[in-house]
Amino acid sequence: MKYRVLRTEDDHQQALQEAEALVVIDPAPGTNDAERLELLTLLIEDYEKRAFIFEEIDPLDVIEFRMAEQGLRQKDLVSMLGSRSRVSEVLAGKRPLTVQMIRALSIGLGVPADALIGSEPRKPSKMSSEAATEIDWKQFPYGEMERRGWFNGARVSGTTTEERLQSFLTQVLPREPAEVLFRRRFQGVEIDDKSYYSTLAWTARVLMRAREVSESLPPFESAKITPDTLRDLARLSWLANGPTLAVEFLAKLGIVVVVEKRLKNAVIDGAAMLSEARRPVIGLTLRVDRIDYFWFTLLHEVVHVWRHLNDSSEAFIDRVERIASAERTPDAKENEANRIAKDALIKRAVWERSPARLAPSRESIQELADQLHIHPAIVAGRVQFESGQYNQFREFLGQGEVQKQFQEVFPEEGREE
């Protein structure tokens, strides 16, 4: 192409294509191709500065992102902003940031001060057409949701796919700005663009089903959960119908457990979140139909409810393969949930000296399970994970024994492999 100032989108696209072709061949510095690539880069940058208007970053978005990234709660900002009421007002967009606040937040959160300077505080708003356009409605698995009957019985209105999806999703937070739902922060497993919309739809479905039963449950009090409570829950695994008994056990503590098949792009096993009424809700997909997976995932989510769940705009999303190796990640909350869940199933001191760990055999696995009154799948699964020998002791794992206890979700022909 003839090199000149780019004035049209066609010029821009042609320059991009030529630059991409040069990047592929990776020209050596000083060559004609390298000079052409440098010139094209400058021309493209100049055009985009003139043609595209980029919105300023909202300082509150910066603060909320860093809080989510670092696992911080509102109380953790008190030392930076001065009081709980001031933190609440700032995060609600009701109080502008002062120079002193910006300086403290910049140091405390580790973000540039420039990113915290905005012209006006954010104003709370209802769902608007501008906010709705931020959602890529085509990414939702609408057809799969419809085939499962998710729109039946819900107060869904609208004629277009977008209208029906928006109506479906806003059932979950009828008294809050819908942006809260669309900006839900998923913690735990990494959620990419492809799986985000399936995960969002699945969590909305779980919350809707939870609402159907939550009014009949007692209020939840975190003080009711103790290490002994978790061990009592783990001992239910000893019984053949332990999974369904676990749902009833947690309901008596004010925690709703919903089993809902995952959507195709949402490769997850469990979730912990709060309903609009701040009722703790645990969602399980039973993606892997094994007894040890069920109990480890359930205990892990209960720990999130007990120790970490505080904000209705966030949800802990977990995958067994991810949480089983949580000790290898820098995520403190996942590490804690992993450690406490493992200890509830088998106390560390008991495990360290157990023949099931030191010299695993069918006999030693069954003996430890009998001693602790837990299902031998839990022992065998831990042996497999720590030894890396996943072909051993598979007869203990209870493959195919969990989904059939929830036939309303997994009829015979709908079981996951």
FENTA-V913481 format. One record per pair of residues at least 6 apart in sequence whose ideal C-beta (glycine too) atoms are under 8 Angstrom apart, sorted by the first residue. I is the first residue (numbers start at 1). GAP is how many residues later the second one is. If there is no record, write none. Layout:
BEGIN
I/GAP  I/GAP
END
This chain:
BEGIN
1/13  1/14  1/17  3/33  3/36  3/37  3/40  5/38  5/41  5/42  6/6  6/9  6/37  6/38  6/40  6/41  7/40  9/42  11/36  12/32  12/35  12/36  12/39  15/25  15/28  15/29  15/32  16/28  18/18  18/22  19/18  19/21  19/22  19/25  22/11  22/14  22/15  22/18  23/14  25/8  27/6  27/7  27/10  28/6  56/62  56/63  57/58  58/60  58/64  59/38  59/56  59/57  59/58  59/59  60/30  60/31  60/33  60/58  60/61  60/62  62/49  62/53  62/54  63/14  63/27  63/28  63/42  63/46  63/53  64/27  66/6  66/43  66/44  66/45  67/6  67/9  67/10  67/42  68/117  68/119  68/246  70/39  71/116  71/260  71/261  71/262  73/237  73/238  74/10  74/13  74/14  74/17  75/9  75/12  77/10  77/13  77/14  77/28  77/31  78/6  78/9  79/29  80/21  80/24  80/25  80/28  80/29  81/6  81/9  81/20  81/23  81/24  86/9  89/6  90/7  90/11  90/31  92/32  93/28  93/29  93/30  93/31  94/27  95/26  96/24  96/25  97/8  97/19  97/20  97/21  97/24  102/11  102/14  102/15  103/10  105/6  105/11  106/6  106/7  106/10  124/53  125/6  125/52  125/54  126/51  126/52  127/39  127/43  127/50  127/51  127/52  131/47  131/48  131/51  132/30  132/34  134/48  135/31  135/47  136/61  137/24  137/25  137/28  137/29  139/54  139/55  139/57  139/58  140/25  140/57  140/58  140/60  140/61  141/56  141/57  141/60  141/122  141/123  141/124  142/19  142/22  142/23  144/119  144/120  145/6  145/23  145/56  145/60  145/118  148/113  150/18  150/51  150/55  151/13  151/17  154/14  154/17  154/54  155/12  155/16  156/8  156/11  156/12  156/15  157/6  157/7  157/10  158/6  158/8  158/9  166/12  168/33  168/36  169/9  169/12  169/13  169/31  169/32  169/35  170/8  170/11  171/33  171/37  172/9  172/32  172/35  172/36  172/103  172/104  173/7  173/8  173/103  173/139  174/102  175/101  176/100  176/136  180/132  180/133  181/19  181/23  182/18  183/130  184/16  184/19  184/129  184/130  184/131  185/126  185/128  185/129  185/130  186/10  186/13  186/128  186/129  186/130  186/131  187/127  187/128  187/129  187/130  187/144  187/146  188/128  188/129  188/130  188/131  188/134  188/135  188/143  188/146  189/79  189/128  189/129  189/130  189/133  191/8  191/126  194/71  195/70  195/71  195/72  197/68  198/64  198/65  198/66  198/67  198/68  199/64  199/67  199/69  199/118  201/62  202/58  202/60  202/61  202/64  202/66  202/81  202/83  203/68  203/70  203/80  203/112  203/114  205/55  206/52  206/54  206/65  206/67  206/75  206/77  207/66  207/68  207/69  207/74  209/49  209/51  210/46  210/48  210/65  210/69  210/71  211/64  211/66  213/38  213/43  214/42  214/61  214/63  214/65  214/67  217/34  217/35  217/37  217/38  217/39  217/62  218/34  218/35  218/36  219/35  220/33  220/34  220/35  220/59  220/60  221/33  222/83  222/84  224/29  224/30  225/28  225/77  225/80  225/81  227/113  227/116  227/117  229/24  230/69  230/72  230/73  230/110  230/111  230/114  231/113  232/17  233/13  233/16  233/17  233/65  233/66  233/69  233/111  234/61  234/65  234/110  234/111  234/140  234/144  235/137  235/138  235/139  236/6  236/9  236/10  236/13  237/54  237/58  237/137  237/138  237/140  237/141  238/131  238/135  238/136  238/137  239/6  241/164  242/53  242/133  243/51  243/159  243/162  243/163  244/161  244/162  246/11  246/52  247/10  247/12  250/6  250/7  250/32  250/52  251/6  254/25  254/26  255/25  255/26  255/27  255/47  255/50  256/19  256/23  256/24  256/25  256/26  257/24  257/25  257/26  257/27  257/41  258/23  258/24  258/25  258/26  259/24  259/25  259/26  259/27  259/147  259/150  260/23  260/24  260/25  260/149  261/24  261/25  261/148  261/149  261/153  261/155  262/6  262/23  262/25  266/19  267/20  267/52  268/17  268/19  268/49  268/50  268/51  269/15  269/16  269/17  269/18  269/19  269/24  269/28  269/49  269/50  269/51  270/12  270/13  270/14  270/15  270/27  270/28  270/30  270/31  270/47  270/48  270/50  271/11  271/12  271/30  271/44  271/45  271/46  271/47  272/8  272/9  272/10  272/11  272/29  272/30  272/32  272/33  272/36  272/37  272/43  272/44  273/7  273/8  273/10  273/36  273/39  273/41  273/42  273/43  274/6  274/7  274/35  274/36  274/37  274/38  275/6  275/37  276/36  278/34  280/25  280/29  282/16  282/19  282/20  282/23  284/10  284/13  284/14  284/17  286/8  286/116  286/117  286/120  286/123  286/124  286/130  287/33  287/129  288/32  289/110  289/111  289/112  289/113  289/114  289/126  289/127  290/87  290/91  290/107  290/108  290/109  290/111  290/112  291/84  291/86  291/87  291/106  291/107  291/110  291/111  292/83  292/85  292/86  292/88  292/89  292/90  292/105  292/106  293/27  293/88  293/109  294/108  295/50  295/79  295/80  295/82  295/83  296/24  296/27  296/28  296/45  296/46  296/49  296/82  296/85  297/21  297/23  297/26  299/41  299/42  299/45  299/46  300/18  300/23  300/37  300/38  300/41  301/15  301/17  301/36  302/39  303/33  303/34  303/37  303/38  304/12  304/29  304/33  307/26  307/29  307/30  307/33  308/8  308/25  308/28  308/29  309/7  316/17  316/21  318/16  322/12  323/11  323/14  323/15  324/14  324/61  326/8  326/9  326/11  326/12  327/8  327/11  327/12  329/6  342/6  342/40  345/29  345/33  345/37  346/8  346/22  346/26  346/28  346/32  346/33  346/36  350/18  350/22  351/6  351/31  354/10  354/14  355/6  355/9  355/12  355/13  356/8  356/9  356/11  356/12  356/23  356/27  357/25  357/26  357/29  360/23  360/27  360/32  360/33  362/31  362/34  365/11  365/14  365/15  365/18  365/28  365/31  366/10  366/30  368/11  369/6  369/7  369/9  369/10  375/23  376/20  377/19  377/20  377/21  379/17  380/12  380/13  380/14  380/16  380/17  381/16  383/6  383/9  383/10  384/6  384/8  384/9  400/15  403/6  403/7  403/12  403/13  404/6  404/11  410/6
END
